[in-house]
Amino acid sequence: MSERTTDHGTPGTVLLRGGQVYSPADPFATAMVTEGGSVAWVGSEGAAASFADGVDHVVDLDGALVTPAFTDAHVHTTATGLALTGLDLTGTASLADALERVRAHAAARPGDRVLLGHGWDATAWPERRPPSRAELDAATGGRALYLTRTDVHSALATTALLERVTGVRDLPGFAADAPLTGAAHHAVRAAAHAAVTPAQRAAAQRAARSRAAALGIGTLHECAGPDISSAEDLTGLLALAAAERGPRVFGYWAQPVTGAKDAGRVREMGAVGAAGDLFADGSLGSHTAHLHAPYADAPHTGTAHLDAGAVAAHVTACTEAGLQAGFHAIGDAALTAVTEGVRAAAAQLGTARVRSLRHRVEHAEMLSGDHIAAFAEFALIASVQPAFDAAWGGADGMYAERLGAERAGTLNPFAALLRAGVPLAFGSDSPVTPLGPWAAVRAAAFHRTPAHRVSARAAFTAHTRGGWRALGRDDAGVLVPGAPADYAVWRAGDLLVQAPDTRVASWSTDPRSGTPGLPDLTPGGELPRCLRTVVDGRTVHERPNE
């Protein structure tokens, strides 16, 4: 890919030609013109010749694919950056491996006030248990360490860190030698994050945005809140994103709203909604998702943080203030509380008024038919993460261990949601699962439960246009005239067109279909490589030497 330009970072008029453009405006498009921050034209190579002398920049795509930039609809940006730059235990093979990585990290970071790490998952280790506090104390040499489980709903902490939190041993969720959950976890997390300096935080945010841009992500939905980050973290991130080139960031603040004053505070922070990780429950991996029936491997039903009354109060107050509301809900009991609460709010305010705000539910994994019908009735956005199924689905996965095979097979029913007309917005929940939009599209198209699979085109739409629709924007996330000039350029193999019956195995290379093609995402194959990412007409990532 080559470019004739004086400064491709300036959003002048740009002609991209000689490639393949993924656009509903023209399924055979090979060229595109952007002007300033908007798409101006999409069409054929022959017509593109007439633009060549009247533009500021010309990009020879050399056969590359141009698509809308991805939107990741659920991210924790600072935590993602800290995982990228710090201790990441994702993929560790054993308890011993994890402890060795902790030792090495502690030795390499002698000046850190608190050591931070993420990503352990004892269900994947032969020892079948997390490190004990004594083992972590020894591995760190007695230093303060905060180490989140892969789902971020429980964590390990050394004695030195616990000693910084007054009364932590009396809080719900504390056990003598087990991962911290609930209030105890939140208190220890606050103490650990307080040790992160503003410079460290900004560096982490830059690292996360840079990684996102390198993966063709043009927009991030930051899911912040008092239980998982801080107001300073959110406002600092939004200020940094406004000042520095990179992916757009839209912030959500997960705090209950009781009236106009609370809604005003959310807006003053720069957040677009009182949504995201407003917890109705926890997670399956940490046994804190709220279920109607007990876990298969634990004699309880998890933890409820909100009931239907609390949900109704939040949705009502947000709707009256014209503010998007939302919740984190994974277990079936939590989803019942959310849908019953939304129904109560609609009974008070009117269904049309509730639908107009496009309130959203994060994760929404353990859905029943009644839940899906309620999502459709009240126009709830399903903000979901296909990588969860790729990581923990299947007959031998963590879901089956926690729930049993029958219940596990009901999780993440993307196809049923789409059939019911429920809007999907795909994300990663990074650092819970890593940023990786093409991997997410593949995970949805090749769901471990075949009945839940969706077409690659539908999955791609959920990871591009779906995130914008979740923000109330229907004019973005697609390459048509007038849309934002947010796009990515990819080196990919043959483009394949999915057959109308939407079966994943039904692929075609026939150009007569008149349907824009996507790369072959068959599991095991190489995913597309991002050559360039452009946001608002400005290049925010460019792969060297290509």
PyMOL commands that set and color helices and strands:
alter all, ss='L'
color gray80, all
select helices_A, chain A and resi 45-54+77-85+95-108+122-124+133-140+159-162+168-170+182-194+198-214+231-243+260-268+308-321+332-349+351-356+369-377+386-392+398-403+405-408+414-419+437-445+450-452+456-462+465-470+511-513
alter helices_A, ss='H'
color red, helices_A
select strands_A, chain A and resi 2-4+13-17+20-21+31-35+38-43+57-60+65-68+70-75+87-88+115-120+145-149+155-157+217-224+248-253+271-274+324-329+360-363+381-384+424-426+487-491+495-498+507-508+518-519+529-535+538-542
alter strands_A, ss='S'
color yellow, strands_A
deselect
rebuild
show_as cartoon
